[in-house]
Each structure stands twice: as C-alpha cells, then as structure tokens.
Amino acid sequence: MDNLLYERRGPIGILTLNRPERLNAIDYGMLRDLRAFFAERHRDFATRLIVVTGAGRAFCAGLDLKAHGNQGPWQPGAGPVQGSYTFQEDIADLVVQMRRCPQPLIAAVNGAATGGGLSIAIACDMRIGTEHARFACSFLNLGVGGADVGSSYHLPKIVGAAHAADLLYSGRIVGAVEAKEMGLITKILPADEILPAAIAIAEGIAKKASPLGLRLTKEVLNETVAGISLETALKLENRNQILAAQTADANEAISAWHEKREPQWQDA
C-alpha cells in the first residue's frame, strides 16, 4: 500500500498517510487502502494502540480534487448520481471503520488537517498537534454542505455545539493555539517531538491497561458518546468488568499492584 506506511513498535502501530506531494489528500487509492487497513485491525490482537500521522508537512488536506478532475465526486458534472453516491458512502464508511477499530487511535497532527483530513483526525480518540497544525471544515467553501464525513457528529462531542457551529458554518482555518483552547487537540509540540510524544502516550496506556480491558473500554466509550441511557451504559460496563475479570491479566494486575511493579500482560 504505497498510499500508507505502517510499522509496529511492540504493541504500538504507527500509520502514516503517505502522499506528501499532495499534502496527503485522499484519492480513490488511499481511501481503499485506509478502509482495508482499519477493517483488518479487528483480528489484530498484537497491536494495542495506533498512532495516525501524515508524511511531510501536512496531516491530510482532505479530498484530492485534482484526482477527481478538479471536482468533488458530489459536484455537478462529476458523473452519474449512483457513482457519486457510492463514493460518498465509501468515504463516510471510513470513519465508521475507524470508530469500530478496537485499538484506540491517537492522531499526531503534524500540519494541515482540513476537510476530510479534519474528519479523520476527529475520528481518532485523541489528538495532539504541532505549532503548524491547522484545522478547517472546508466543505462549505466548495459549494456543498458544511458537514461531511462525520464532522457534524464528532465535532460537537469534542469541542461543544457552539465551537462546532462556528467551524462548520464558517469553514475558517483554526490554528494550533485556538484548537487547543477549544479542546480539538490536547497538546502543542515542536514538529520533531510530536511523533515520539504520541508514541509515548500510547506506550504509557499499553503498560497500564490490559489488552482486553483496553478494547472493552473503547467499545463502551463509543456507545456512551453516541448517546445511550445511564442504565444501558451501566449494563455494558458491568458485562465488560466481568469478562475482563476472568482473564489471566486480571490476576496479574492484582499481583503487580501488591508487588508494586508494572504488570506483564499475557492475554491479547
């Protein structure tokens, strides 16, 4: 998959969007590879967390308009409605695959994250950025609706309804400092420190959380953020706690706590 680079460092996966000459903009090939990548993670028990970043000076500049004849597939003249709608469904399915991915995703936003690139960043569980990070819901600027690829769903949950409305209605560019103030990213770091920092966050989580416990936590967090009743959330939490308690890792965690050492996880 030339559009993507992937490497493993122990339990941590590092996914790099790899079209730097196009600011990692999404074309058909990258979209296909991204969907396949996240679909394959469901049976990848060796990888515990995944860091997502971009090659070069951008995270992802959204849809590659040049790859679509200078028009988005949803714009007039892009082709039959059926084909355009199929592409729209496919790119929307990417964020579904990301949220279904059992590994927590940490976005290391190294530059522009605009349009679909913003949607990829906010589909991750956590985001940190460089001082060069830039964010924009640029769909409205292209003559279509301001909300696309899950932005109207994820943004209000991350930054609140008022900030989300500002970004979706205006399409304006938000710099790193403002993004941190509104909660879109949690840290601002120099460019050469961001990937090591994201990996360090992932490694810290991997040391503290058992493999099954981490997967179950993301699963229930997805459901509660989506909007369920307290009673339903408690039922999911109760189920997860009993499932996790039956593993060898649960016994190891208790032993490690008593012995004041880091746990050595067994289950994957």
RODOMI-43027 format. One line per 4 residues: number of its first residue (from 1); their letters; for each residue y, z, x of N, C-alpha, C. Coordinates in nm, 3 decimals. Atoms other than C-alpha are relative to their C-alpha. Last residue first. Layout:
BEGIN
NUM> A> Y:Z:X:Y:Z:X:Y:Z:X | ...
END
This chain:
BEGIN
268> ADQW> -0.096:0.110:0.001:-1.038:2.363:-0.401:-0.012:-0.074:-0.130 | 0.013:0.097:0.107:-1.204:2.703:-0.374:0.105:-0.108:0.012 | 0.128:0.070:-0.007:-1.216:2.879:-0.040:-0.008:-0.111:-0.103 | 0.047:0.061:0.125:-0.871:3.022:0.030:-0.127:-0.082:0.021
264> QPER> 0.067:0.122:-0.046:-0.826:3.248:0.329:-0.066:-0.065:-0.120 | 0.130:0.038:0.054:-0.576:3.511:0.212:-0.052:-0.130:0.060 | -0.009:0.121:0.081:-0.298:3.624:0.449:-0.139:-0.035:-0.057 | 0.013:0.125:-0.075:-0.339:3.982:0.569:0.017:-0.117:-0.095
260> KEHW> -0.132:0.040:-0.049:-0.255:4.335:0.450:-0.007:-0.121:0.094 | 0.009:0.003:-0.146:-0.620:4.448:0.418:0.130:-0.046:0.066 | 0.037:-0.133:-0.049:-0.577:4.557:0.056:0.005:0.006:0.153 | -0.109:-0.092:0.034:-0.389:4.238:-0.029:-0.028:0.139:0.055
256> ASIA> -0.110:0.025:-0.092:-0.639:4.023:0.158:0.117:0.094:-0.026 | 0.037:-0.053:-0.132:-0.927:4.181:-0.032:0.114:-0.016:0.099 | -0.004:-0.147:0.011:-0.753:4.121:-0.365:-0.035:0.064:0.134 | -0.139:-0.041:0.011:-0.682:3.758:-0.275:0.013:0.152:-0.005
252> ENAD> -0.063:0.010:-0.132:-1.038:3.704:-0.154:0.144:0.047:-0.005 | 0.049:-0.113:-0.079:-1.181:3.830:-0.485:0.065:0.002:0.139 | -0.059:-0.119:0.061:-0.959:3.586:-0.674:-0.044:0.125:0.076 | -0.135:-0.021:-0.052:-1.049:3.309:-0.430:0.066:0.123:-0.060
248> ATQA> 0.010:-0.077:-0.123:-1.416:3.348:-0.514:0.138:0.029:0.058 | 0.022:0.072:-0.124:-1.332:3.228:-0.863:-0.013:0.095:0.119 | 0.143:0.017:-0.024:-1.382:3.406:-1.196:-0.030:-0.064:0.135 | 0.059:-0.127:-0.042:-1.026:3.542:-1.206:-0.148:-0.011:0.032
244> ALIQ> -0.027:-0.021:-0.142:-0.888:3.188:-1.215:-0.068:0.127:0.052 | 0.068:0.104:-0.079:-1.054:3.114:-1.550:0.016:0.028:0.150 | 0.144:-0.028:0.005:-0.948:3.449:-1.700:-0.078:-0.102:0.081 | 0.027:-0.120:-0.079:-0.588:3.402:-1.587:-0.149:0.032:0.005
240> NRNE> -0.008:0.030:-0.142:-0.575:3.044:-1.711:-0.033:0.121:0.087 | 0.114:0.083:-0.038:-0.700:3.131:-2.058:-0.001:-0.023:0.151 | 0.120:-0.083:0.007:-0.449:3.415:-2.093:-0.124:-0.077:0.045 | -0.001:-0.090:-0.114:-0.163:3.195:-1.973:-0.126:0.086:0.004
236> LKLA> 0.028:0.080:-0.120:-0.255:2.923:-2.221:-0.004:0.089:0.123 | 0.140:0.042:0.006:-0.277:3.175:-2.507:-0.039:-0.080:0.123 | 0.082:-0.116:-0.036:0.053:3.332:-2.402:-0.149:-0.035:-0.002 | -0.013:-0.021:-0.145:0.225:2.994:-2.407:-0.088:0.115:0.046
232> TELS> 0.080:0.103:-0.065:0.088:2.927:-2.756:0.006:0.014:0.151 | 0.141:-0.028:0.022:0.219:3.262:-2.881:-0.090:-0.103:0.069 | 0.040:-0.108:-0.089:0.559:3.207:-2.722:-0.149:0.027:-0.013 | -0.031:-0.135:0.045:0.586:2.877:-2.907:-0.043:0.103:0.105
228> IGAV> 0.106:-0.055:0.084:0.586:2.544:-2.729:0.039:0.141:-0.038 | -0.042:-0.064:0.124:0.859:2.329:-2.579:-0.115:0.041:-0.088 | 0.000:0.102:0.105:0.802:2.078:-2.301:0.042:0.058:-0.134 | -0.126:0.074:-0.014:0.903:2.346:-2.050:0.012:-0.106:-0.109
224> TENL> -0.108:-0.087:0.049:0.620:2.563:-2.182:0.136:-0.069:0.012 | 0.007:-0.018:0.146:0.361:2.286:-2.154:0.117:0.084:-0.051 | -0.028:0.127:0.068:0.455:2.176:-1.804:0.008:0.019:-0.151 | -0.145:0.019:-0.010:0.465:2.539:-1.689:0.041:-0.130:-0.066
220> VEKT> -0.062:-0.079:0.106:0.109:2.584:-1.824:0.152:-0.012:0.004 | 0.042:0.046:0.133:-0.026:2.296:-1.617:0.071:0.077:-0.111 | -0.076:0.120:0.033:0.176:2.379:-1.307:-0.034:-0.047:-0.141 | -0.140:-0.038:0.019:0.036:2.733:-1.311:0.084:-0.122:-0.034
216> LRLG> -0.014:-0.057:0.134:-0.320:2.610:-1.366:0.145:0.039:-0.028 | 0.017:0.107:0.100:-0.300:2.386:-1.062:0.023:0.053:-0.141 | -0.116:0.087:-0.008:-0.161:2.666:-0.846:-0.006:-0.111:-0.102 | -0.115:-0.068:0.058:-0.421:2.916:-0.960:0.125:-0.086:0.000
212> LPSA> 0.010:0.010:0.146:-0.699:2.669:-0.888:0.120:0.066:-0.066 | 0.001:0.139:0.047:-0.592:2.621:-0.527:-0.005:-0.013:-0.152 | 0.134:0.056:-0.007:-0.500:2.989:-0.469:0.002:-0.143:-0.053 | 0.064:0.032:0.128:-0.131:3.053:-0.419:-0.140:-0.056:0.021
208> KKAI> -0.004:-0.110:0.096:0.032:3.237:-0.127:-0.083:-0.026:-0.125 | 0.056:-0.124:-0.056:-0.054:3.012:0.166:-0.014:0.109:-0.104 | 0.144:0.018:-0.020:-0.007:2.689:-0.030:-0.066:0.126:0.058 | 0.067:-0.012:0.130:0.333:2.807:-0.153:-0.151:-0.006:0.017
204> GEAI> -0.014:-0.138:0.045:0.456:2.867:0.201:-0.069:0.024:-0.132 | 0.097:-0.081:-0.074:0.314:2.534:0.314:0.007:0.146:-0.042 | 0.135:0.029:0.050:0.502:2.352:0.039:-0.104:0.086:0.070 | 0.009:-0.056:0.135:0.832:2.520:0.126:-0.141:-0.018:-0.054
200> AIAA> 0.009:-0.146:-0.015:0.772:2.444:0.495:-0.009:0.069:-0.135 | 0.138:-0.030:-0.040:0.700:2.079:0.412:-0.019:0.150:0.014 | 0.084:0.022:0.118:1.029:2.056:0.222:-0.146:0.032:0.032 | -0.026:-0.109:0.095:1.213:2.215:0.516:-0.087:-0.014:-0.124
196> PLIE> 0.065:-0.124:-0.044:1.049:1.983:0.770:0.020:0.116:-0.098 | 0.145:0.015:0.014:1.154:1.686:0.553:-0.074:0.123:0.053 | 0.042:-0.007:0.140:1.513:1.808:0.512:-0.152:-0.013:-0.016 | 0.067:-0.125:0.037:1.591:1.908:0.868:-0.067:-0.004:-0.136
192> DAPL> 0.118:-0.019:-0.084:1.683:1.577:1.029:-0.078:0.127:-0.033 | 0.102:0.103:0.022:1.914:1.485:0.741:-0.127:0.026:0.080 | -0.022:0.120:-0.083:2.107:1.810:0.753:-0.117:-0.096:-0.014 | 0.039:-0.013:-0.140:2.031:2.042:0.461:0.041:-0.124:0.079
188> IKTI> -0.057:0.114:-0.070:2.157:2.108:0.109:-0.025:0.021:0.150 | -0.047:-0.018:-0.137:1.938:2.338:-0.102:0.064:-0.130:0.049 | -0.011:-0.142:-0.029:1.846:2.392:-0.469:0.052:0.028:0.140 | 0.074:-0.031:-0.122:1.899:2.044:-0.610:0.023:0.148:0.032
184> LGME> 0.082:0.121:-0.015:1.996:1.949:-0.967:-0.082:0.006:0.129 | 0.142:-0.031:-0.002:2.111:2.306:-1.024:-0.091:-0.120:0.014 | 0.056:0.012:0.136:2.467:2.230:-1.137:-0.151:0.023:-0.005 | -0.070:-0.092:0.091:2.622:2.367:-0.817:-0.058:-0.007:-0.140
180> KAEV> 0.051:-0.136:-0.023:2.360:2.192:-0.603:0.064:0.098:-0.097 | 0.139:-0.003:0.047:2.440:1.853:-0.755:-0.060:0.139:0.018 | -0.004:-0.015:0.146:2.813:1.921:-0.708:-0.142:0.008:-0.056 | -0.056:-0.132:0.032:2.757:1.981:-0.337:0.003:0.023:-0.150
176> AGVI> 0.095:-0.108:-0.024:2.521:1.684:-0.296:0.055:0.137:-0.041 | 0.033:-0.030:-0.138:2.744:1.423:-0.456:-0.087:0.124:0.013 | -0.013:-0.142:-0.029:2.735:1.307:-0.817:-0.045:0.024:0.143 | 0.075:-0.046:-0.117:2.795:0.940:-0.893:0.032:0.147:0.026
172> RGSY> -0.075:-0.022:-0.124:2.916:0.856:-1.243:-0.092:0.052:0.110 | 0.061:0.079:-0.106:2.697:0.705:-1.517:0.064:0.023:0.137 | -0.097:0.057:-0.093:2.944:0.853:-1.763:-0.062:-0.094:0.102 | -0.106:0.075:0.066:2.737:0.925:-2.073:0.090:-0.074:0.100
168> LLDA> 0.056:0.112:0.078:2.413:1.026:-1.900:0.109:-0.086:-0.062 | 0.064:0.098:-0.087:2.576:1.237:-1.628:-0.048:-0.123:-0.077 | -0.098:0.055:-0.094:2.818:1.421:-1.856:-0.062:-0.112:0.083 | -0.083:0.092:0.077:2.555:1.466:-2.126:0.104:-0.067:0.089
164> AHAA> 0.080:0.119:0.027:2.315:1.616:-1.873:0.081:-0.103:-0.077 | 0.004:0.079:-0.123:2.585:1.854:-1.749:-0.080:-0.129:-0.023 | -0.135:0.050:-0.027:2.645:1.971:-2.106:0.005:-0.086:0.126 | -0.039:0.111:0.087:2.277:1.995:-2.203:0.136:-0.058:0.036
160> GVIK> -0.064:-0.039:0.124:2.164:2.207:-1.910:0.054:-0.120:-0.077 | -0.143:-0.030:-0.022:2.097:2.117:-1.545:0.071:0.049:-0.125 | -0.031:-0.037:-0.138:1.716:2.113:-1.524:0.144:0.048:0.015 | 0.082:-0.115:-0.037:1.597:2.113:-1.885:0.032:0.051:0.140
156> PLHY> -0.050:-0.121:0.068:1.885:1.889:-1.990:-0.078:0.125:0.037 | -0.131:-0.049:-0.044:1.790:1.641:-1.713:0.048:0.125:-0.075 | 0.002:-0.093:-0.112:1.417:1.615:-1.785:0.137:0.059:0.033 | 0.094:-0.110:0.019:1.405:1.466:-2.135:0.014:0.104:0.113
152> SSGV> -0.050:-0.081:0.110:1.711:1.241:-2.137:-0.089:0.120:-0.028 | -0.120:-0.075:-0.039:1.616:1.118:-1.790:0.053:0.088:-0.112 | 0.013:-0.144:0.012:1.258:1.031:-1.888:0.125:0.079:0.031 | 0.106:-0.050:-0.089:1.259:0.673:-1.763:-0.001:0.153:0.003
148> DAGG> 0.115:0.087:-0.027:1.586:0.587:-1.939:-0.096:0.072:0.093 | 0.121:-0.080:-0.022:1.897:0.745:-2.090:-0.120:-0.093:0.017 | -0.015:-0.086:-0.117:2.236:0.574:-2.057:-0.122:0.081:0.036 | -0.016:-0.142:0.030:2.143:0.295:-2.295:0.006:0.084:0.127
144> VGLN> 0.106:-0.051:0.089:2.195:-0.060:-2.173:0.025:0.147:-0.027 | -0.011:0.054:0.134:2.490:-0.253:-2.030:-0.110:0.043:-0.095 | 0.067:0.130:0.005:2.407:-0.204:-1.664:-0.004:-0.056:-0.142 | -0.083:0.097:-0.071:2.658:0.079:-1.614:-0.058:-0.141:-0.003
140> LFSC> -0.110:0.036:0.089:2.477:0.280:-1.882:0.089:-0.107:0.064 | 0.046:0.094:0.103:2.163:0.274:-1.668:0.115:-0.050:-0.087 | -0.077:0.124:-0.002:2.335:0.429:-1.366:-0.039:-0.100:-0.108 | 0.073:0.063:0.111:2.225:0.787:-1.421:0.070:-0.134:-0.024
136> AFRA> -0.072:0.066:0.110:2.362:0.881:-1.080:-0.099:-0.051:-0.103 | 0.076:0.012:0.123:2.272:1.103:-0.785:0.084:-0.071:-0.106 | -0.087:0.043:0.108:2.381:1.105:-0.423:-0.086:-0.025:-0.123 | 0.066:0.024:0.129:2.222:1.284:-0.128:0.104:-0.037:-0.106
132> HETG> -0.022:0.139:0.042:2.417:1.242:0.197:-0.066:-0.032:-0.135 | -0.141:0.012:0.035:2.451:1.617:0.259:0.034:-0.141:-0.046 | -0.087:0.001:-0.117:2.072:1.620:0.247:0.145:-0.005:-0.048 | -0.067:0.123:-0.038:1.878:1.721:-0.060:0.077:0.014:0.129
128> IRMD> -0.100:-0.036:-0.098:1.627:1.968:-0.205:0.062:-0.130:0.049 | -0.078:0.099:-0.074:1.438:1.914:-0.528:0.091:0.069:0.101 | -0.111:-0.058:-0.075:1.162:2.100:-0.709:0.069:-0.111:0.076 | -0.014:-0.140:0.039:0.901:2.016:-0.973:0.119:0.068:0.066
124> CAIA> 0.061:-0.094:-0.094:0.936:1.640:-0.941:0.028:0.143:-0.045 | 0.138:-0.019:0.045:1.017:1.431:-1.249:-0.078:0.089:0.096 | 0.002:-0.109:0.099:1.383:1.492:-1.162:-0.136:0.015:-0.066 | -0.036:-0.129:-0.058:1.349:1.293:-0.839:-0.012:0.113:-0.101
120> ISLG> 0.112:-0.044:-0.085:1.161:1.005:-1.001:0.030:0.138:0.057 | 0.108:-0.039:0.090:1.424:0.980:-1.278:-0.123:0.045:0.078 | -0.032:-0.133:0.052:1.700:0.980:-1.016:-0.114:0.049:-0.089 | 0.018:-0.092:-0.111:1.529:0.687:-0.848:0.033:0.143:-0.037
116> GGTA> 0.139:-0.041:-0.003:1.501:0.511:-1.183:-0.032:0.092:0.115 | 0.079:0.069:0.100:1.879:0.507:-1.199:-0.142:0.054:-0.003 | -0.076:0.052:0.114:2.011:0.652:-0.874:-0.092:-0.074:-0.097 | 0.105:-0.007:0.102:1.872:0.871:-0.599:0.067:-0.040:-0.131
112> AGNV> -0.024:0.035:0.139:2.088:0.786:-0.296:-0.126:0.013:-0.085 | -0.112:0.091:0.020:2.010:0.973:0.023:0.017:-0.029:-0.147 | -0.066:0.028:-0.128:1.745:1.201:0.177:0.119:-0.094:-0.013 | -0.091:0.110:0.032:1.620:1.361:-0.143:0.091:-0.025:0.120
108> AAIL> -0.093:-0.013:-0.112:1.321:1.570:-0.035:0.095:-0.119:-0.009 | -0.078:0.117:-0.040:1.147:1.592:-0.373:0.093:0.038:0.114 | -0.127:-0.043:-0.057:0.879:1.861:-0.401:0.074:-0.123:0.048 | -0.070:0.104:-0.075:0.587:1.781:-0.632:0.136:0.053:0.046
104> PQPC> -0.145:-0.011:0.009:0.340:2.044:-0.755:0.067:-0.101:0.094 | -0.068:-0.060:-0.115:-0.015:1.904:-0.744:0.149:0.013:-0.029 | 0.024:-0.145:-0.006:-0.189:1.851:-1.079:0.067:0.069:0.118 | 0.053:-0.024:-0.134:-0.025:1.511:-1.138:-0.019:0.150:0.020
100> RRMQ> 0.143:-0.032:0.014:0.031:1.503:-1.514:-0.065:0.029:0.135 | 0.009:-0.133:0.061:0.408:1.525:-1.457:-0.146:0.042:-0.022 | -0.050:-0.101:-0.092:0.396:1.238:-1.211:-0.011:0.140:-0.059 | 0.100:-0.021:-0.105:0.170:1.026:-1.430:0.046:0.109:0.097
96> VVLD> 0.111:-0.071:0.064:0.409:1.073:-1.722:-0.107:0.031:0.103 | -0.040:-0.142:0.005:0.698:0.979:-1.492:-0.104:0.083:-0.073 | -0.002:-0.061:-0.133:0.517:0.656:-1.401:0.037:0.147:-0.007 | 0.128:-0.068:-0.024:0.437:0.579:-1.765:-0.003:0.066:0.137
92> AIDE> -0.006:-0.130:0.068:0.806:0.501:-1.821:-0.127:0.080:0.025 | -0.086:-0.084:-0.083:0.781:0.228:-1.557:0.019:0.138:-0.064 | 0.064:-0.029:-0.127:0.477:0.080:-1.732:0.087:0.092:0.086 | 0.104:-0.102:0.020:0.625:0.108:-2.081:-0.063:0.040:0.133
88> QFTY> -0.069:-0.124:0.034:0.939:-0.077:-1.971:-0.100:0.113:-0.021 | -0.054:-0.055:-0.124:0.724:-0.343:-1.803:0.070:0.133:-0.027 | 0.113:-0.047:-0.080:0.525:-0.390:-2.123:0.048:0.060:0.130 | 0.038:-0.131:0.052:0.847:-0.409:-2.325:-0.117:0.059:0.079
84> SGQV> -0.102:-0.098:-0.037:0.980:-0.687:-2.107:-0.039:0.139:-0.046 | 0.010:-0.025:-0.143:0.658:-0.883:-2.138:0.099:0.105:0.047 | 0.124:-0.070:-0.030:0.646:-0.845:-2.515:-0.012:0.035:0.148 | -0.014:-0.143:0.030:1.012:-0.930:-2.560:-0.126:0.075:0.040
80> PGAG> 0.046:-0.041:0.133:0.961:-1.264:-2.389:0.010:0.151:-0.019 | 0.132:0.049:0.037:1.168:-1.321:-2.074:-0.038:0.047:-0.138 | 0.101:-0.045:-0.096:1.458:-1.166:-1.886:-0.139:-0.049:-0.035 | 0.036:0.106:-0.091:1.716:-1.373:-2.073:-0.108:0.038:0.099
76> PQWP> 0.014:0.134:0.058:1.875:-1.075:-2.240:-0.031:-0.104:0.107 | -0.125:0.065:0.035:1.816:-0.750:-2.049:-0.024:-0.139:-0.059 | -0.035:-0.032:0.138:1.504:-0.530:-2.057:0.127:-0.072:-0.044 | 0.092:0.063:0.092:1.347:-0.689:-1.749:0.031:0.029:-0.146
72> GQNG> 0.108:-0.091:0.035:1.657:-0.594:-1.553:-0.091:-0.068:-0.101 | -0.006:-0.059:0.134:1.849:-0.894:-1.435:-0.114:0.099:-0.016 | -0.132:-0.058:0.026:1.936:-1.020:-1.090:0.016:0.053:-0.142 | -0.095:0.109:0.028:1.623:-1.240:-1.092:0.138:0.049:-0.037
68> HAKL> 0.015:0.045:0.138:1.390:-0.945:-1.129:0.104:-0.105:-0.034 | 0.140:0.037:0.017:1.335:-0.874:-0.758:-0.026:-0.050:-0.141 | 0.021:0.130:-0.064:1.712:-0.884:-0.721:-0.144:-0.047:-0.015 | -0.046:0.109:0.087:1.744:-0.607:-0.980:-0.022:-0.137:0.063
64> DLGA> -0.046:0.108:-0.088:1.529:-0.367:-0.780:0.039:-0.120:-0.085 | 0.066:0.128:0.019:1.509:-0.077:-1.026:0.060:-0.105:0.094 | 0.033:0.043:0.136:1.629:0.256:-0.895:-0.072:-0.133:-0.004 | -0.118:0.055:0.068:1.807:0.313:-0.564:-0.032:-0.055:-0.138
60> CFAR> 0.041:0.115:0.082:1.536:0.543:-0.428:0.120:-0.046:-0.081 | 0.121:-0.050:0.067:1.560:0.816:-0.163:-0.058:-0.112:-0.084 | -0.005:-0.025:0.144:1.802:0.631:0.061:-0.130:0.063:-0.047 | -0.119:-0.077:0.038:1.890:0.610:0.431:0.011:0.028:-0.149
56> GAGT> -0.134:0.048:-0.027:1.556:0.502:0.577:0.108:0.091:-0.056 | -0.019:0.049:-0.136:1.224:0.581:0.412:0.145:-0.048:0.017 | -0.021:0.143:-0.016:1.228:0.788:0.094:0.018:-0.037:0.146 | -0.126:0.034:-0.064:1.086:1.129:0.003:0.012:-0.151:0.013
52> VVIL> -0.037:0.138:0.029:0.815:1.297:-0.205:0.135:-0.027:0.064 | -0.142:0.022:-0.025:0.644:1.615:-0.078:0.029:-0.149:-0.021 | -0.042:0.129:-0.052:0.304:1.678:-0.235:0.152:-0.001:0.015 | -0.137:0.033:0.040:0.124:2.008:-0.295:0.037:-0.133:0.065
48> RTAF> -0.047:-0.109:0.085:-0.240:2.120:-0.283:0.139:-0.025:-0.055 | -0.146:-0.003:-0.007:-0.421:1.817:-0.146:0.053:0.101:-0.100 | -0.037:-0.044:-0.134:-0.793:1.882:-0.092:0.152:0.011:0.015 | -0.007:-0.145:-0.004:-0.866:1.871:-0.464:0.040:0.053:0.137
44> DRHR> -0.031:-0.031:-0.139:-0.782:1.504:-0.500:0.019:0.151:0.012 | 0.126:-0.040:-0.063:-0.957:1.429:-0.828:0.019:0.030:0.148 | 0.071:-0.092:0.089:-0.636:1.421:-1.035:-0.131:0.048:0.060 | -0.013:-0.139:-0.045:-0.443:1.274:-0.742:-0.079:0.097:-0.086
40> EAFF> 0.109:-0.040:-0.090:-0.571:0.923:-0.806:0.005:0.147:0.039 | 0.124:-0.006:0.079:-0.343:0.871:-1.110:-0.116:0.050:0.086 | 0.000:-0.125:0.075:-0.043:0.962:-0.893:-0.124:0.013:-0.089 | 0.001:-0.117:-0.088:-0.119:0.693:-0.637:-0.010:0.129:-0.081
36> ARLD> 0.136:-0.017:-0.051:-0.210:0.426:-0.893:-0.010:0.126:0.086 | 0.084:-0.043:0.112:0.121:0.472:-1.075:-0.143:0.025:0.045 | -0.034:-0.138:0.036:0.311:0.459:-0.747:-0.088:0.051:-0.113 | 0.056:-0.090:-0.100:0.129:0.146:-0.627:0.029:0.146:-0.033
32> RLMG> 0.147:0.001:0.010:0.195:-0.049:-0.947:-0.061:0.102:0.096 | 0.034:-0.067:0.125:0.562:0.052:-0.946:-0.152:0.009:-0.017 | -0.014:-0.143:-0.020:0.595:-0.042:-0.580:-0.038:0.077:-0.125 | 0.102:-0.048:-0.092:0.452:-0.387:-0.645:0.008:0.150:0.022
28> YDIA> 0.129:-0.007:0.067:0.659:-0.454:-0.956:-0.108:0.060:0.091 | 0.040:0.129:0.052:0.984:-0.366:-0.779:-0.138:0.014:-0.064 | 0.133:0.020:0.058:1.141:-0.023:-0.737:-0.017:-0.145:-0.046 | -0.007:0.038:0.141:1.435:0.020:-0.501:-0.139:-0.042:-0.049
24> NLRE> 0.119:-0.048:0.072:1.350:0.190:-0.173:0.008:-0.026:-0.150 | -0.032:-0.139:0.037:1.703:0.127:-0.039:-0.110:0.059:-0.088 | -0.051:0.007:0.136:1.610:-0.245:-0.041:0.036:0.139:-0.053 | -0.094:0.112:0.000:1.557:-0.270:0.338:0.063:-0.023:-0.136
20> PRNL> -0.134:-0.041:-0.046:1.408:0.079:0.321:0.102:-0.113:0.000 | -0.069:0.129:0.004:1.115:-0.032:0.101:0.144:0.023:0.049 | -0.016:0.076:-0.124:0.879:0.252:0.184:0.048:-0.143:-0.022 | -0.030:0.130:0.058:0.878:0.535:-0.069:0.047:-0.091:0.115
16> TLIG> -0.128:0.061:-0.035:0.731:0.816:0.139:0.013:-0.135:-0.069 | -0.012:0.134:0.056:0.457:1.046:0.008:0.140:-0.054:0.029 | -0.138:0.049:-0.016:0.377:1.351:0.221:0.003:-0.145:-0.045 | -0.014:0.144:-0.005:0.064:1.545:0.120:0.147:-0.038:0.011
12> IPGR> -0.126:0.058:0.046:0.021:1.912:0.208:-0.004:-0.151:0.014 | 0.001:0.010:0.146:-0.320:2.084:0.226:0.123:-0.069:-0.059 | 0.076:-0.108:0.061:-0.359:2.007:0.597:0.001:-0.016:-0.151 | -0.011:-0.103:-0.101:-0.090:1.761:0.689:-0.066:0.125:-0.056
8> REYL> 0.038:-0.137:0.031:-0.181:1.454:0.490:0.021:0.089:0.120 | 0.074:-0.072:-0.102:-0.008:1.120:0.512:-0.029:0.141:-0.047 | 0.054:-0.130:0.040:0.114:0.862:0.269:-0.076:0.060:0.116 | 0.067:-0.060:-0.114:0.341:0.561:0.312:-0.050:0.137:-0.045
4> LNDM> 0.007:-0.145:-0.012:0.428:0.352:0.010:-0.064:0.038:0.131 | -0.117:-0.055:0.067:0.536:-0.006:-0.052:0.010:0.151:0.013 | -0.116:0.010:-0.088:0.290:-0.128:0.211:0.126:0.061:-0.062 | -0.118:0.000:0.085:0.000:0.000:0.000:0.124:0.000:0.089
END
